[in-house]
Amino acid sequence: MNNVAVRTNIVCKAFGEGETRTEVLKEVNFEARMGELLMLVGPSGCGKTTLLSVIAGTLGVDRGEVEVFDSPLHRLDNKLISS
């Protein structure tokens, strides 16, 4: 196991459809190492909560990959994620 706790690779997430579609996460690449203290900062509506929800596995992505402790979230059993 490497030193990376969380990794996102080209993560995209949008809400709405048609003219109301809003791209919240646009090809986000992110890495957090074990023991590292990070802060997500930015203005209201920039995607901080959406990114955290994607990392927590409570919100799916439209495109890209999320890994937590070397486990791709899309491969985990939903029972494991929600327990």
Secondary structure, DSSP 8 states (H G I E B T S, - for coil): --SEEEEEEEEEEEES-GGG-EEEEEEEEEEEETT--------TTSSHHHHHHHHHTSS--SEEEEEETTEEGGGS-HHHHH-
